[in-house]
Amino acid sequence: MLWEPTDPTTALVERFGLADLDSATRWLSAALLSGWGLRAAGVERILISDVNALAWVHTEDATVVVKVSSFVPGFARLDDIAALVGDLEADGLPVAAPLPALDGRRRRVVESDRPLSVAVHPMIDGDLLDVDDVTAVGATGEVVGRLHVALAAVDPAPFGHGPREITGDLREHIASGRESLPEARAPRACARLGDLLETLPDLDVPPQLGHGDVRGANVLVRDHQVAALLDFDEVSVRHRTAEVSLGAVLLATEFRRWPPAPLAAQRAFLDGYGGVVPLTDAEHGWSEALRLWFGLTQIPAGDDPAGWAAAVEQSV
């Protein structure tokens, strides 16, 4: 299990209709052979997160990562995302596009005791982003900039309302949750955020389609460069300054490890992005506000072992 304190076998049965690891292995093998013409030689592991699962499967030629979703209402959106990532790969972006099935589609519905949406991705060689590797962090910003340039030309309508959508008035979006911010634990940051909300001009760039979950766990690095930007399942419409600002704060987060990114890494990421997509003055101002706001929302109610309160106070 990625996040939840749930028995994985129970989750496998209840969420995917697969009785146990052996049953899952047989189902995966049949799905790969019938849909992609790939012969499985073994399943290394299966990772479950909510209604999604990832399986690392060894085939005769290579290891692939199989993504499975049991959320039927999301299947059409996942199909569109898979096609989009294929287009991004064709444009030269470092992404792990789903492999085309025998029928040309990049996702297929395969039955267990219920319909499951399946995509097969290549296994990319690389390590998770290290925020102390300033070269790699800057390169990550550049890749996100290139991604935004490509996505600006994409009609967002087929992707519906993504789970990380941030549109409309950012001032209202942030102000609506200010009462719940831990002012006593980060007084300078809260005061600075209040000042910015009162003085910042309206944004002068409209929202556009974005990745939706830019952070350390979704960046693979090889030789100080981005080998792949992963996991486009949360593609959403948002202000580009929101995507890069929140991504900067989350650069060090992985799975169950959730620390704030050092300021040097945040600056390197934003500088890399700005070298490809220069932000307007208004976007720069809102970037500060967004980074403060998101850092403040990460401060836990109790103990703060990761140091979020200290990090957001230091940023002022």
N, C-alpha and C positions, 0 to 999 in steps of 0.2 A: 504494500500500500504506500502511495506517495505521501499522503497527508494524514489519512484517517486512522484512528485506532480500531480498525475493523478487521475481522478475520478474513484474509484474502480468499480462502476457498469459498466462504459464504458469499463474498462479493462476486466471485466468478460465477457462481450459480445464479444468484438473484439478479445480477445486472446484465449478464451475457448468456445465460442459459447453458453454461458449460460446467459439467459436474465436478471436474477436478483438473489437475495439470495434464494428466494423460489424455483426457477428453479434449482439452484445449489444444494439445499438440496435434491430435488427429484432425481436429477441425481446421486448424491453421494449415496443416499439410495439404488437406483436400482443397482448401480455398486457394492456396498458392498455385497448386497444380492446375486446377480447372480454370482459374481466372487469369493467371500470368504465365503458365507453362513452367513454373519453377518447382524443382523437386527439393523438398525440405530434408535436411540431414540431421536436424535436431533443434530444439528450442532452448536457448540459453536461460532466459528469464522472461517473466511477464510482470509488468508494473501497472497497477490500477489506480486511477484517479477519477473519482466520481463516476460518470457514465462512459469514461474513456479508458482504453487499455493500450499499452505499448508492449509488443513482443519482439525480442531479438531472436531472429531465426537464421540458422545456418543453412545455406543451400549448397548445391554442388559447386557453385562458382564463387559465391560471396556471402557475406552476412547482410541481411536486410532488416529493417525495422518496420514492423507491421503495426499500423494504427487502426484501432477498432473503436467504433462508437455505437452505443445502443440507443441513442436519443433520436428516435425516428423523426420528430418535427424538425430536426436540424440537418437531415440528410441532404436536402437540396442545396442548402447553404454550403455544406462541406464539399459538395460536388463543384460548386462555383469557385470555392477557395482552392481546391486542388488544380483546377484548370488555370486559375490565376497564377499560382506558384510555378506551374509549367511554363507560362508565358514569361514570368520574371527570369527563370533560368535561361530561356532562349534569348533574353535580352542581355545576358552576361552577368547577372547578379549571382552572388554566391549563396544559393539556397539549395535545400535538399528536396527537389521536386519529386512528387510521387511518380513511380515508374508506370508507364502506360500498360494497361492490361492487354490481353490478346485482342479485345474488341476496340482498343484505342482509348478507352476511358481511363482516367487517373484515379477514380474511386469506383467501387462496385458494391452492390448490396449482396451479401452472402447470408444464407439462413443458418441458424442453429435451431433452437426451438422458437426463434424470433428473428426478425430481420436485423442484420448488423452491417454497418457501413465500414468498408475496408479500404485502406490505402497502403501501398507498399513503397517504402522509401529506401534509398541507398544508405548504407552505413558510412558516415563521413569520418575520416580519420582526423582527430583533433582533440584539444583539451578545452575545458571550460575557460572562459575569459578570466584572466588574472588581473585585478585592478591595479596591481603594482607594475604591470607591463604597459607603460605609458604609450609605447608605439602601437600595441594591439588595441588599446582603448581608443586612441585617435583614429585608427583604421576602422573601428566599429562605428564611430560617429560618421565617418565618410560613407560607409556602406548604408547606414540608415538614411543619409542624405540622398544617395543614389536611389534608394528605394522610394523615398518620397517623390523624387522627380518622376520616376516611372509610374507611381500610383496616382499622381496628380492627373494623369491622362485617362484614368480608369473610371468608368461610370460606377458609383457606389451602390446604385439601386439594387442590384441582384444580391447584395450581401446583407440586406436588411439592417436592423438595428443591432450592431455588434455589442457584445457584453461590456466593452470598455469605451463605449461612445462618450465623447465629451464635446458637445456642441452648444450653441446658444451663448448666453451671457456668462462669461467666466467669472465675472464679479459676483453674480448671483449664485453661481455654482459653488464658489468657495465660501461666500458669506453665509450661505444657508447652514453650514456645519460649524461655524466659528464658535458657537456656544459650547461645543463638546471638546474643543481643543484644550490641552493641558497647560493653561497660561501660567500656573504657579511653577511648573517644571521647566518652562522655556520662555521666560518673560520677554527677553529681548527679541526673540524670533516672532512671538505673537504681536508685539508692538510694531515691529517692522512690517509684518504682513498687514496689519491694520492701516498703517500709513500708505502702503502701496495700493491697497484696495480703494482708498480715498482719492489717490492722485493719478493712477495710471490711466492713460487714454484707452479708448476702445480699440480692440484689435483691428488691424487693417488688412488682414489676410483671411479668407474664408476657410472653414474646415475642409478636410479632404480625407480620403481613405488612408489609413495607416496600419502598421503591423499589429498594434493592440497590446503587445506584451514584450516590449524591448527591455531586456534585463540580462544579467550575467548567465543565467541558466539556459538562455536561448541563443548563446553565441559560442561557436566552436572556433578555436584559434589554432593555427599551425604556422610556425616560423614567423611569429609576430603579426600575422595577417589573418583576416577573417576567412576561415575555411567554409563556414556556413552560418547563416542566420536561420534559426529553426522556429518551428511551431507558429504557423500563421492562422491557427484555428480561431483566434480572437480578433481577427481583422475587424477594424471599426473605423467609423468616421470620427475624426477629432481634429482639433487645431494642431498643426505640426509642432508648434512650440510646446504644447501639452505633452505630446509624445516624447520629444527629446528631453524635456525637463524632468518628467517623471522617470524616464529611462535612465537619466544621469544619476538620480537618487538611488535607483535599484541595481546599478551595475554590479554590485558585489553579492547580490542575492542569488542563491542557487535553489535548493529544494527545501530542506528543513533548516538550512543555514540562512539567516536573514539579517545581515548587518548593513549599516549605511555605507555608501561609497565614500572614500576619502575625497576631500575637496579637489586635490590635484587630479584625481581620476575624472571627476565631474567636469573640470575645466578642459582636460584633454579631449574628452568625448564631445563636448559642445564646440570646441575649436575645430575638431575634425569634421563635425557636421557643418559648421559655418563655412568651411572651405569649399563645400559643395553647394549648400543652400544658405546664403547669407540671410540671417534674420533681420527683420525691420527693427527700428528703435522700439516700437510698441511691443513687438514679440520679445525683445531682450528684457524689457521691464516685466512683462508677464512671466517670463522664464524664472526670474528671481522669486516672484510671488508663488508660482506653482511649486518650485522646489522647496520653499519654506512650508507651504501648506501641506505638501505630501510628506515631508519629513516630520512635521508635527503630528499628522495622523498616524504615523508609525510608532509613536511613543506608547508603550503599553501602560495599562492602568497600574500595574504593580511593579515588580522588579524590571529593570531595564538592562539586562546583561550585555546586549549588543551596543549600548551607548547611543541610542537614537536622540535622547534629549541633549546630551553633550554635543553631538554632531550638528544638530540644527542650531544650537546656540552659537557654536563656533563659526557657522556660516554667515552670521550677521556682521 
